[in-house]
Amino acid sequence: MRQIPDHVLEMIAGGGASDTGSIATLPTVTVTGPGGGGGGGWDPGPWDPYPYPGPGEGGGGGGGGDNPEPPPCHHSSPAPAQAPSGVNLDKLRDMVGQLSNQIKGMSDSNRIEYGAFIYRSSDGALHTTALARGDEDSSPISFQPSAGDKIVGWLHSHPVDPVIDERFPSTPRNSSNGIGDTGAARNLLNNTTSVDPGMLMYILDAKSGQAYEYTAAGGDNRSLGNNVTADATC
């Protein structure tokens, strides 16, 4: 595998399919460096589940303006061993839940993988990319961060498989591309410019409809992660 420079990361994102000898499509997830002079941005644009103004924005005389951002739900699962800095974990998990609901609303989510990044902008706000649609094994995501943006979460779905337990990350040993989710997460962490070292990986199991939380850092053998779908009190 080639060395990954800070300003460009090309990652082969693996799904949960085991290598059965079939030829798998290997699309690329590309993370490019910060845009200069107000450049960068998304194509397509980012989706923000909380489209409310930040402090000092909106409002107006006489108490006008939009409603404040709703407080996040409380998730009872313990914090993972590593987590992104400067991020409200409840809010991050809420965003995973909202993206998961979007994916579950897709008519082909049982057989097609979808994915997205969650990133923290320089002002500390959380945003997500638009959902990327892939094939049965992977979903290509392109990220063009502005200065100060950091990926703090990576969510992707695992389509229904009658044999494999798709709640777990795939590994280089059981993925069709020889990299898997764990290898792809480690590759992402090599891009220290655009990826927080505590980035979390979330897997939506299409069979159960539940999303599970894992650290991006770590080995291939994982215990079942926190279920951030079923642990919320709102």
C-alpha positions as CSV (number, residue, x, y, z in Angstrom):
1,M,0.0,0.0,0.0
2,R,1.4,3.4,-0.9
3,Q,2.3,6.0,1.7
4,I,-0.5,8.4,2.5
5,P,0.5,12.1,2.6
6,D,-1.2,14.5,4.9
7,H,-2.9,16.5,2.2
8,V,-4.4,13.6,0.3
9,L,-5.7,10.4,1.7
10,E,-7.0,7.7,-0.7
11,M,-8.7,4.9,1.2
12,I,-10.3,1.8,0.0
13,A,-13.4,1.4,2.2
14,G,-14.3,-2.2,2.8
15,G,-17.7,-3.5,3.7
16,G,-18.6,-6.5,5.7
17,A,-18.5,-9.1,2.9
18,S,-16.2,-12.0,3.3
19,D,-13.9,-12.9,0.4
20,T,-15.7,-15.7,-1.4
21,G,-13.6,-15.4,-4.6
22,S,-15.9,-12.9,-6.3
23,I,-14.5,-9.7,-7.8
24,A,-15.4,-6.8,-5.6
25,T,-15.6,-3.1,-6.7
26,L,-13.0,-1.0,-4.8
27,P,-14.2,2.6,-4.9
28,T,-12.1,5.3,-3.3
29,V,-12.7,7.5,-0.3
30,T,-10.7,10.7,-0.8
31,V,-9.8,13.2,1.8
32,T,-8.1,16.3,0.5
33,G,-6.3,19.0,2.4
34,P,-7.6,22.3,3.6
35,G,-8.8,24.7,1.0
36,G,-7.1,28.1,0.8
37,G,-8.5,31.5,0.6
38,G,-12.0,30.5,1.4
39,G,-11.9,27.6,-1.0
40,G,-12.7,24.0,-0.2
41,G,-16.2,23.1,0.6
42,W,-18.4,20.1,-0.3
43,D,-19.7,18.7,-3.5
44,P,-22.5,18.0,-2.8
45,G,-22.9,20.3,0.1
46,P,-22.9,19.2,3.8
47,W,-26.1,18.2,5.5
48,D,-26.6,19.7,9.0
49,P,-29.3,18.0,11.1
50,Y,-29.4,21.1,13.3
51,P,-29.8,24.0,10.9
52,Y,-30.0,26.6,13.6
53,P,-27.9,29.7,14.0
54,G,-24.9,29.7,16.4
55,P,-24.3,32.1,19.2
56,G,-24.6,35.7,18.0
57,E,-26.3,34.7,14.7
58,G,-29.9,35.2,13.7
59,G,-32.3,36.6,16.3
60,G,-33.2,40.3,16.2
61,G,-35.0,42.9,18.2
62,G,-38.0,42.0,20.3
63,G,-36.9,38.3,20.8
64,G,-37.1,37.4,17.1
65,G,-35.1,34.7,15.4
66,D,-35.1,30.9,15.0
67,N,-35.6,28.5,17.8
68,P,-32.4,27.4,19.6
69,E,-30.7,24.1,18.8
70,P,-32.5,21.3,20.7
71,P,-30.5,19.7,23.5
72,P,-29.0,16.3,22.6
73,C,-30.5,13.1,23.9
74,H,-28.6,11.3,26.6
75,H,-26.9,8.1,25.6
76,S,-26.3,5.7,28.5
77,S,-23.5,3.7,26.9
78,P,-20.1,4.4,28.5
79,A,-17.6,6.6,26.6
80,P,-15.3,4.6,24.4
81,A,-11.6,4.2,25.3
82,Q,-10.7,6.9,22.8
83,A,-12.9,9.8,21.6
84,P,-12.5,12.9,19.5
85,S,-11.5,16.0,21.3
86,G,-13.9,19.0,21.8
87,V,-16.9,16.9,20.8
88,N,-20.1,16.4,22.8
89,L,-20.5,12.6,22.6
90,D,-24.2,12.7,23.0
91,K,-24.6,15.1,20.1
92,L,-22.2,13.0,17.9
93,R,-24.3,9.9,18.7
94,D,-27.5,11.7,17.9
95,M,-26.1,12.6,14.5
96,V,-25.3,9.0,13.9
97,G,-28.9,8.1,14.8
98,Q,-30.2,10.7,12.3
99,L,-28.0,9.5,9.5
100,S,-28.9,5.9,10.3
101,N,-32.6,6.8,10.0
102,Q,-31.9,8.3,6.6
103,I,-30.1,5.1,5.5
104,K,-32.9,2.9,6.8
105,G,-35.3,5.0,4.8
106,M,-33.6,4.0,1.5
107,S,-35.4,1.3,-0.4
108,D,-32.2,-0.6,-1.2
109,S,-30.4,-0.3,2.2
110,N,-30.7,-4.1,2.7
111,R,-28.3,-4.7,-0.2
112,I,-26.4,-1.5,-0.8
113,E,-23.9,0.2,1.5
114,Y,-24.2,3.9,2.4
115,G,-21.7,6.0,4.3
116,A,-20.9,9.5,5.5
117,F,-18.4,11.4,7.6
118,I,-19.2,13.6,10.6
119,Y,-16.7,16.4,11.0
120,R,-16.0,19.2,13.5
121,S,-15.5,22.6,11.9
122,S,-13.0,25.2,13.3
123,D,-15.7,26.8,15.4
124,G,-16.5,23.4,17.1
125,A,-19.8,22.8,15.4
126,L,-20.6,19.3,14.0
127,H,-21.7,18.7,10.4
128,T,-22.0,15.7,8.2
129,T,-21.4,15.0,4.5
130,A,-24.2,14.0,2.3
131,L,-24.8,10.2,2.3
132,A,-22.7,8.4,-0.3
133,R,-24.3,5.4,-2.0
134,G,-22.0,2.5,-2.9
135,D,-22.4,-1.2,-3.7
136,E,-22.8,-4.2,-1.5
137,D,-19.3,-3.9,-0.1
138,S,-18.3,-0.2,0.1
139,S,-19.4,3.4,-0.2
140,P,-17.2,6.1,-1.7
141,I,-17.0,9.4,0.3
142,S,-15.2,12.6,-0.7
143,F,-14.2,15.1,1.9
144,Q,-12.7,18.5,1.0
145,P,-12.2,20.2,4.4
146,S,-11.7,23.9,5.0
147,A,-8.9,24.9,7.4
148,G,-9.5,23.5,10.8
149,D,-12.1,20.9,9.9
150,K,-11.5,17.4,11.4
151,I,-13.3,14.2,10.7
152,V,-14.6,12.9,14.1
153,G,-16.9,10.1,13.0
154,W,-17.3,7.7,10.1
155,L,-20.6,5.9,9.7
156,H,-21.4,3.3,7.1
157,S,-23.9,0.6,6.8
158,H,-23.5,-3.2,6.3
159,P,-26.2,-4.7,4.1
160,V,-28.0,-7.8,5.2
161,D,-25.9,-11.0,5.0
162,P,-27.3,-14.4,5.9
163,V,-24.0,-15.7,7.3
164,I,-21.8,-12.8,8.5
165,D,-22.6,-10.9,11.8
166,E,-22.6,-7.5,10.2
167,R,-22.7,-5.7,13.6
168,F,-18.9,-6.0,13.7
169,P,-16.3,-4.1,11.6
170,S,-14.8,-6.1,8.7
171,T,-11.1,-6.8,8.9
172,P,-8.3,-7.4,6.3
173,R,-8.8,-11.2,6.8
174,N,-12.5,-11.3,6.1
175,S,-13.0,-8.5,3.6
176,S,-13.0,-8.9,-0.2
177,N,-10.5,-6.0,-0.6
178,G,-8.0,-7.2,2.0
179,I,-8.3,-4.0,4.0
180,G,-11.7,-4.0,5.7
181,D,-13.2,-1.5,8.0
182,T,-10.4,-1.8,10.6
183,G,-7.7,-1.3,8.1
184,A,-9.6,1.6,6.4
185,A,-10.0,3.3,9.8
186,R,-6.3,3.0,10.5
187,N,-5.6,4.5,7.1
188,L,-7.8,7.4,7.8
189,L,-5.9,8.1,11.1
190,N,-2.7,8.5,9.0
191,N,-4.1,11.8,7.8
192,T,-3.4,13.9,10.9
193,T,-4.3,17.1,9.1
194,S,-8.0,16.3,8.5
195,V,-8.8,13.4,10.9
196,D,-9.0,13.6,14.7
197,P,-6.9,10.9,16.3
198,G,-9.9,9.9,18.5
199,M,-12.2,9.5,15.5
200,L,-15.0,7.0,16.1
201,M,-16.3,4.4,13.6
202,Y,-20.0,3.6,13.5
203,I,-21.6,0.6,11.8
204,L,-25.3,0.4,11.0
205,D,-26.4,-3.2,10.7
206,A,-29.2,-3.3,8.2
207,K,-30.6,-6.5,9.6
208,S,-31.2,-5.2,13.1
209,G,-31.4,-1.5,12.2
210,Q,-29.0,-0.8,15.1
211,A,-25.8,1.3,15.0
212,Y,-22.7,0.2,16.8
213,E,-19.8,2.3,18.0
214,Y,-16.1,1.5,17.7
215,T,-12.8,3.4,18.0
216,A,-11.0,4.0,14.7
217,A,-7.7,3.1,16.4
218,G,-7.2,-0.5,17.5
219,G,-6.7,-4.0,16.3
220,D,-8.8,-6.2,14.1
221,N,-10.4,-8.3,16.9
222,R,-13.2,-6.2,18.4
223,S,-15.8,-6.8,21.1
224,L,-19.3,-5.8,20.2
225,G,-19.5,-2.0,20.3
226,N,-21.9,0.3,22.1
227,N,-25.4,0.2,20.6
228,V,-26.0,3.9,20.2
229,T,-29.5,3.3,18.7
230,A,-31.1,1.7,21.7
231,D,-29.4,3.6,24.5
232,A,-30.9,7.1,24.1
233,T,-33.2,8.9,26.4
234,C,-34.6,12.1,24.9
